[in-house]
Amino acid sequence: MLIDELSKYDKSMQVDFSTLDFNRVKQRSPTLVQIEFNQMVYRDDEGRVVVDNPE
């Protein structure tokens, strides 16, 4: 899981999501935390990942 992988690194390190711009972390339920970006990232009807940049 992402939390387990990130815990291996020093907290002072930066996390890079390539060309995605981190926006926030939002808790959606007691067992779900969602990482949000300034770009909309979703799967289309064929299962392909789409990144929509609003700029």
Backbone as CSV, one residue per row, in Angstrom:
resi,resn,N_x,N_y,N_z,CA_x,CA_y,CA_z,C_x,C_y,C_z
1,MET,0.832,-1.187,0.000,0.000,0.000,0.000,0.875,1.248,0.000
2,LEU,0.312,2.320,-0.470,1.056,3.575,-0.587,1.592,4.050,0.766
3,ILE,0.779,3.995,1.809,1.227,4.446,3.142,2.428,3.642,3.608
4,ASP,2.399,2.351,3.403,3.524,1.494,3.808,4.786,1.855,3.032
5,GLU,4.647,2.078,1.746,5.807,2.424,0.926,6.387,3.784,1.328
6,LEU,5.535,4.769,1.538,6.014,6.106,1.901,6.644,6.138,3.286
7,SER,6.201,5.269,4.179,6.748,5.264,5.541,8.213,4.836,5.574
8,LYS,8.725,4.273,4.498,10.124,3.842,4.423,11.082,5.013,4.208
9,TYR,10.535,6.172,3.860,11.358,7.329,3.523,11.288,8.394,4.608
10,ASP,12.316,9.202,4.671,12.360,10.305,5.619,11.237,11.297,5.301
11,LYS,10.611,11.837,6.332,9.491,12.761,6.138,9.886,14.062,5.461
12,SER,11.167,14.367,5.430,11.610,15.606,4.796,11.698,15.484,3.267
13,MET,11.561,14.271,2.742,11.658,14.063,1.299,10.393,14.546,0.598
14,GLN,10.575,15.025,-0.623,9.439,15.440,-1.447,8.863,14.238,-2.171
15,VAL,7.556,14.283,-2.409,6.877,13.256,-3.196,6.508,13.887,-4.525
16,ASP,6.852,13.221,-5.616,6.617,13.750,-6.958,5.612,12.863,-7.678
17,PHE,4.538,13.462,-8.172,3.523,12.723,-8.915,3.666,12.997,-10.417
18,SER,4.901,13.119,-10.866,5.222,13.394,-12.288,4.568,14.695,-12.708
19,THR,3.676,14.682,-13.674,3.086,15.931,-14.166,1.800,16.313,-13.453
20,LEU,1.356,15.502,-12.490,0.146,15.842,-11.745,0.482,16.805,-10.613
21,ASP,-0.394,17.770,-10.382,-0.217,18.758,-9.317,-1.072,18.346,-8.120
22,PHE,-0.406,17.997,-7.010,-1.111,17.606,-5.789,-1.994,18.742,-5.301
23,ASN,-3.216,18.415,-4.899,-4.136,19.406,-4.359,-4.359,19.187,-2.865
24,ARG,-4.868,17.993,-2.498,-5.144,17.728,-1.083,-5.376,16.241,-0.865
25,VAL,-5.442,15.871,0.424,-5.835,14.529,0.831,-7.181,14.692,1.534
26,LYS,-8.169,13.918,1.107,-9.522,14.036,1.644,-9.990,12.685,2.168
27,GLN,-10.416,12.653,3.429,-10.972,11.422,3.978,-12.414,11.305,3.513
28,ARG,-12.714,10.211,2.803,-14.048,10.001,2.220,-14.924,9.096,3.079
29,SER,-14.315,8.270,3.896,-15.054,7.385,4.799,-14.094,6.986,5.917
30,PRO,-14.557,6.253,6.912,-13.657,5.832,7.988,-12.485,4.975,7.503
31,THR,-12.614,4.362,6.335,-11.555,3.476,5.839,-10.992,3.899,4.490
32,LEU,-11.316,5.123,4.023,-10.864,5.559,2.695,-10.341,6.986,2.732
33,VAL,-9.101,7.163,2.268,-8.503,8.484,2.086,-8.204,8.632,0.599
34,GLN,-8.629,9.744,0.009,-8.444,9.975,-1.420,-7.415,11.081,-1.630
35,ILE,-6.463,10.838,-2.517,-5.484,11.855,-2.901,-6.045,12.577,-4.110
36,GLU,-6.161,13.896,-4.013,-6.739,14.691,-5.094,-5.668,15.544,-5.762
37,PHE,-5.840,15.737,-7.056,-4.929,16.536,-7.862,-5.696,17.692,-8.487
38,ASN,-4.970,18.697,-8.973,-5.619,19.811,-9.665,-6.176,19.368,-11.010
39,GLN,-5.638,18.299,-11.567,-6.151,17.729,-12.800,-7.190,16.662,-12.456
40,MET,-8.150,16.465,-13.349,-9.119,15.389,-13.165,-8.544,14.121,-13.787
41,VAL,-8.433,13.060,-12.986,-7.892,11.779,-13.442,-8.994,10.739,-13.283
42,TYR,-9.301,10.046,-14.375,-10.374,9.054,-14.325,-10.168,8.004,-15.416
43,ARG,-10.943,6.925,-15.353,-10.921,5.892,-16.387,-12.107,6.108,-17.318
44,ASP,-11.860,6.019,-18.620,-12.949,6.146,-19.578,-13.710,4.824,-19.687
45,ASP,-14.684,4.772,-20.567,-15.532,3.581,-20.709,-14.752,2.340,-21.127
46,GLU,-13.589,2.537,-21.755,-12.766,1.404,-22.180,-11.680,1.051,-21.162
47,GLY,-11.666,1.749,-20.017,-10.706,1.454,-18.971,-9.393,2.204,-19.081
48,ARG,-9.258,3.079,-20.058,-8.031,3.865,-20.208,-8.026,5.015,-19.211
49,VAL,-6.846,5.335,-18.701,-6.707,6.453,-17.767,-6.664,7.749,-18.571
50,VAL,-7.494,8.713,-18.145,-7.573,10.004,-18.808,-7.198,11.075,-17.792
51,VAL,-6.356,12.036,-18.213,-6.011,13.180,-17.374,-6.517,14.420,-18.081
52,ASP,-7.421,15.131,-17.435,-8.010,16.338,-17.999,-7.459,17.527,-17.212
53,ASN,-6.679,18.365,-17.910,-6.079,19.537,-17.279,-6.960,20.753,-17.555
54,PRO,-7.554,21.358,-16.511,-8.498,22.460,-16.728,-7.881,23.767,-17.225
55,GLU,-6.571,23.851,-17.266,-5.930,25.105,-17.704,-5.993,25.280,-19.195
